[in-house]
Amino acid sequence: MTLEKFGYQVIQAGDGREAIEKLASRSSEIQAVLCDVEMPNMNGFEFLAACGKDVRYRKIPVVMLTSRSGAKHRGVAQMLGASGYLTKPYLEQELIKTIQGLIV
């Protein structure tokens, strides 16, 4: 809702597998991905790894938005290529600033 409030078009996926399917069919339209670490079927780290293996998705920035605030999770996300890491609860302005910085 935050992104839509600031004028962004949002495509939602219920888990990492569905997100990969949406990327496969609409990758030319997608400018950035917000992803949680904890998701069913394919978690956020598995999603990041899958994106890193596919040349079509490597340039799409992925921002992790999660309740996992520990250095371990943040480090794994960075190692797998996350472009940003925000923790819940998040500040709207921080989220928007992060997204704006990645899609300019």
Buried (B, 14 or more C-beta within 10 A) or exposed (E): EBBEEEEBEEEEBEBBBBBBEBBEEEEEEBEBBBBBBEBEEBBBBBBBBBBBEEEEBEEBBBBBBBEBEEEEBBEBBBEBBBBBBBBEEBEEEEBBEBBEEBEE
